Amino acid sequence: MTVIGLLLFSCVNTPFNVEKELNYCNLQLKKTGVEISGNNRMPRSIADTAARWKQEDVKIESWTVGFFPGILWYNYEYTNEPSDAEVAVYYTNLLYPLTKLPAYDHDLGFQLFCSYGNAYRLTGNEDYKRILLNAADTLATLFNPKAGTILSWPRDMNLYGGHNTIIDNMINLEMLFWASKNGGSKKLYDIAVKHAETTIKYHFREDGGCYHVTVYDSIDGHFIKGVTHQGYSDSSLWARGQAWAIYSYTMVYRETQDKKFLRFAEKVTDLYLGRLPKNEYVPYWDFDAPNIPNAPRDASAAAITASALLELSQLEDNREKSAKYQTAAINMLVELSSEKYQSRASKPSFLLHSTGHYPSGSEIDASIIYADYYYIEALIRYKSITNN
Ligand code: GLY
């Protein structure tokens, strides 16, 4: 924690009871455990009209399979109960077959760092470490040095007309940074930094808003275009995409201590905060969705951003900005923890009202597992920062 962070958090009046919210998550997890036990599948989402998890098999094609094990590790971090660790180990081990495969796409970071990354952080188990080091090398095989980024979707090279990179891919750099510090190659660090730099150059508009997808020539690497995949339009501000940008540039600054990444994290954050509805902290699924105020919200974007801003407020070298980001993060957590956004008795998830893929009509106004992951991560971060 930085000195600024210590000063700020030492004078904060805790505006909400984080233990209460973590106990709530623990209770919801118990309900999920009863519902999914025995079939070795991962909870994925609950439609707004449903009360039970849609579950998915563990397969390399699903980017979301690592979130439930990650949630279980955060829950264990809170409870410190050996039985909670056992469940986390069990669901983490279900992912083991994925650790042996060649790179299918960039989502390997989401799949294995949220699960095995937290497992290693909390247990120090060397088997987990070996798996993560191998996964980082596998992810790095998708790096194209001419383009300067990791390829996101090898299967969609023809569809997009080249080497495609999505903003979400930035999150996966954390596994490369981690590996380079934990016995892996220094090249992994260089790849992560190059990817982050190239992304700043081509993935963002003048105002700091990001495209979902950038396309580069796969032979000479030149930038071809920025387009959307899950946003409203190529030039709109897709809420979760911007949340990934906030989260990832904060993480890249933490890992590199290079101030240009801090300044960029501020830029993408200030745009997001400036475009939130007045006195509201959960965005519409796209800030430019045509039917606002009747458009669905995206609680996952708010959860990702809340977690990111708790970290950014600690890393800041500017006292005012630190306070601004801390206040915004707390406001987001308070709103997400309200009756409107928590599932409570209606469903076993933590949160309601996330939007997965609006253009394809999938997971709209739903409970989605990654919203729950970033929500509990934010609660754990809040607790550790405030010593609450
Ligand atoms: N990584 C895909 C998404 O954010 O929906």
Residues whose N, C-alpha, C, O or C-beta is under 5 A from the ligand:
A	BS01	LIG	D168 R240 G356
